[in-house]
Amino acid sequence: MAVSPSPASPSRRRISRALALTLALSAAALSAVPAAAAALPAAEETDPKGVKPTVVLVHGAFADASGWNAVAEELTDHGYKVVAPANPLRGLVSDSAYIASVLKSIDGPLVLAGHSYGGAVIGSAAAGNPNVRALVYVSAFMPDKGENLGALAAKFQGSELQPALNPVPYSDGVRKGTDLYIKTDKFHSVFAADLPVSQTKLMAVEQRPIAQACFEEAAPGAAWRTVPSWFVVSKHDKAIAPDLERWEAKRAGSKTVEIDSSHVSMMSHPDVVTRQIREAASGTATGAAKSAALADTGSRTMALVGVGGLAGTAVLAGTALLVTARRQSAARGD
């Protein structure tokens, strides 16, 4: 004979209902947490007034603007307008004036990046230009106002450039001077040891000489004293001593990264150099970016606190119902 289960008492039914309500409320509240978090937009990298700065890439000695090709491509892929002017390499004063005139032709905020001798040029060219928001030095000279590059280079050992130079007299019909080339058989080891030899052979043949006057003239300006700066130090640089690069960066208070690179880090490590330039570009809106990030974090926190509070309230309410039901059951002897 089958035995039927005895019906549950009213008190037990109340306890079961309370338990079910507790679990339902808790599950509903907790499931809302990821949904609420997903509904909040992530903080985005922003630029001043919503405008990305134009990035101006200035090459140095023994090279031309094509050395920036990989960096320029990455920057344009990230939505930046890029200008890579020809650096005359005739004299620090005249070269700086020329690049300064290029800067004046560009509307909106600017970020300047200078490689090697180009670093000395951007420091002077940017002086007094309110549109320049950041300077990026890549394996570069970074002279103070009144310093010349010859004296700066002599501060530290580690450069093999001087004995590798081939001086050649020149005349342009107006003035005479001396051009400096890197000897073909020294070009790879001194200038670009981490690039393929087949590539550096062509670079050596096509190199643009720099006038000796560029190392003798005093820098007419030093924008890094008032403009935020970033620095890429090449630890295996044989053209500019790495210790000089570190000293310059420390003196200027630059945000610095060191990489295992030859002098042409923008060619052998374009991803690292591009990241520094993008960081400098976003750093021009540090205040706005921080405010946006803090506002976003605050919104997320308040939303999650609210949802968490709802979950906690649900659990407490359900628990209270359960306890009440049990007490009533105990009082009735169920």
N, C-alpha and C positions, 0 to 999 in steps of 0.2 A: 504494500500500500504506500503510495507516494505521500510524502509529508510536505505540506505547503509551508513556505517560510512565513513566520509571523510578521504582520505588518509593522512597519517602523512607527515608533511613537512620534507624536507631533514635535517633541523637543529635538529628536534626532533629525527629523525632516528640516527643522529650522537651522540646525548646525550644518547640514549638507548644503542648504541653500546659501548660507553665509559663506561657506568655504568656496562654493562655485562663484559667488559674486566677487570674492577677494581675488581669485585667480583671473577672472575675466577682466576686472579693472586693471590689475597689474600688467597683464599681457597687453592690453590696449594702450596703456600709457607708455610702456617700454618700447613698443613697436613704433611709437611716434618719434622716438629719439633720432634714429638715422634719417627718417624722412625730414624732420625739422633741420637737421644738420645739412642735408643735401640741398634744401631749399635756399640756404644762404650762399651767396656767390663768394668764390675765393677772391682773395686780394690780388689785384693785377698790378704789374709793373706800369707805373705811369710816368709821364714826362711833364715838365712845367707847362701849365695851361693846355695840356693835352697834345702838345706839339713835340715830336721827336727832334732832337738837335741834329743839325747837319754835322757829319764827321769829316774833318779835313785831315788827310793823311800826307805827311811831309817826309819825303825820302831824304837820305843822307848822302855822304860822299861815295864815289866809286859805283854808283847805282842810279837807277831812275825810278819813276813811279810804279813800274811794273812789279817791283818787289813787293808791293802791297796787294797784288792781285787776289790772292786767296782770302785775305782779311776783308778786302772790299766786297768780294762776292758774298761772304758770310754776313756782313753787315747789311747789304742790300736785301738779302734773303730775310732779314729780321725787320725790314721796313725802314731802314735808315737811308737818307740821302747821303751820298759820299762824293767828296771832291778830293782828287789827288793831283795837285798842281806840280808842275816842273820846278824844282828848286834850282836856281841858277848856278850855285856853287862858285860864285865869283868873289864874295866877301861877306862877312857876317853882317855888317851894317846894311849893305845894299840888298842882300838876300832877305834879311828880316823885313826891310821896307817893302820889297816886292810881295812877299807872302802877306804882309799886313794889308796891302792893297787888294789882294785876292779876298781876304776875309771881309773887307768892307763891301765887297760886291755881293755877299751872301746875306739874305734876310733871315732873321730868327736866331735862336740860340745855336752856339757852336761848341763842339768838342774837338780839340786838336790832339793829334798823335804824331810824335816825331821820332824817327829812327836815327840813331847815331848822331851825326852832325845836325840832322833835322831837329833834334831836341833843342839844341842851342838856338835854332832859328825860331821855333814856335814860342820859346820863352820870351824872346824880344818882340816878335811879331804880334803877340797877344797883349802886350803891355798897353794898358789904357783902353782896350776894347771891351765895353760892357757886355757884349754878346757872348764872350768866351766864358763858358761855365766850368770847363774842366780841361786839364792837360794830362796827356798820357805819354810817358817817356819809355821808349823801347830800346834797350841796350844803347843808351844815349848819353850825350853830353848835356849837362844841366847847369850852365854857368850862372853865377850871380852877376848883377850889373857891374860892369867894370872889369870882370875877369876875362882872360883870353884862354882859348882852348889848349894852347901849347903849355902854359903854366899849369892848367888844370890836369892835363894828361900826365904831367911829371910828378904829381903828388903820390902816385902808387905804382908799384911794379906789377907786371902781369901782361902788359900789352907787348905784342911783337910787331906792331905796325911800323914803327920808325925805321928799322933796318930793312923792311920789305918795300919801302917806297922808292919809286923811280921819278926823280924830278926832271921836268921837261920845260924849257923856256918857251913862252908863247908871246904873241903880239896880236891884238885884235884891231890894229889900225889906230887905236886911240890910246891904249895903254899897254905896257909890257909887264910881264910877271912870270911866275913859275907855276906850272901845273904839277900836281902830284898824282901819280898812278900807283897801283899796287903791282909789283912785278908779277908777270904771268905765272911763273913757277911757284910763287908764294900765295897766290890768290886763294886757293882752296883751303890751305891750312890756317891762314890768318883771318880770312873773311867769312868763309862758309864751310867749315869742316864737316858739318852734318848734312850737307846736301850731296847728291851724286856728283862724281867727278865730271861726268859728261855735261852736267848742267853748269858747273862752275867754270869749265873751259870756255863756254860761250859767254858767261858773265864777265870773265876776265877780258875777253876780246872786246866786248861791248861796253866796258865800264866807262863811266863819265868821270873825268878827272876833277879834282877840287883844287882851287887856287890856294897856294900857300898862305895868301893873305887871310884866308878864313880862320887859320889857327893863330894869327898874330893880332887881329883886331879885337878890341874890347867889346864885350857884349853890351849893347845899348839899353837893354832892359832885362827884367827877370819877373815875368808875370806869375811864376810859381809862388812868389812871396804873398800874393793876395788871392790867387785862384787855386782851388783844390787840385791836387795832383796824384797821379797813379804812376807806378814804375814797374817795368818788367826787367829784372836783373838776369842776365845770361851768365850762368856759372862757368861756362867754358869759352867765354869771349876772349879772343886773342887780339882784337882790334882796340877795344877799350877795356882797361883792367876791371874785372868784376868788383874788386874792392873799391874802386872809384865810383862805380855805379851805386854800390851800397852806401857809400859815404854821402853821395849826392842825395839819394833818396831819404836818408836819415836827416840830413840837414834841412830838407824841404818838408819833412813830415809826410812824405808820400805814402799812400797805401801800396804796399810792395808785395810782389810775388817773385820767387826765384825759380828758374827752370834750368834743366840740363840742356843747354843750347849753345850753339856758336853765336857769332855776332848777329846773324840774320834770323833772329827768332821769329819774326813775322812771316818768314818763309818756311822754316822748319817746324814751327809750332803755331800756326795761324789760329788754331782753336783757342789756345791760352791767351794770345794777344787780343783776339776778338772779345773774349770774356772780360778782359780788363777794360777794354774800350766801352763795352756795353755797361759794365758796372759803373764806369765813370759817367756815362750818359745818364743812367738812372740815378746816380748820385747827385746830379744837378737838381733833382727834385726830392732830396732826402727828407726835407720837412713834410712835404705833401705826401710822399710815399709812407712815411712813418705814421702820419695822421690817419691815412686811409687804412693802413694795416691795423692800427690800434682800434679804429672804429669798427673794422670788420671783426677783429678778435672780440671786441666788447659785445657786438651784436650776437656773435655765435655763443659767447659765454652766457649772456642773458637768456637767449633762447633755450640753450641746453639746461640752464638752471631752472627755467620755467617748466620745461618738460620733465626734468628730473623731479621737481617739486610735485608735479601732477602724479607721477608714478608713486612717489613716497606717500602722498595723500591717499591714493587709492589703496595702497597696502595697509596704511594705518586704519582707514575706514573699514576695510574688510576684516582686519584683525579685531577691531572693536566689536563688529557684529558677531564674529565667531566667539569671542569671550563672553559677550552678553548671552548668547544662546546657550553656551555651556553652563553659565551660572544659573540660568532659568531651569535648565535640565536638572542640575544638581539640587536645586531647591525643591523640585517636584519629585525627586527620587527616581527619575527616569534612568 
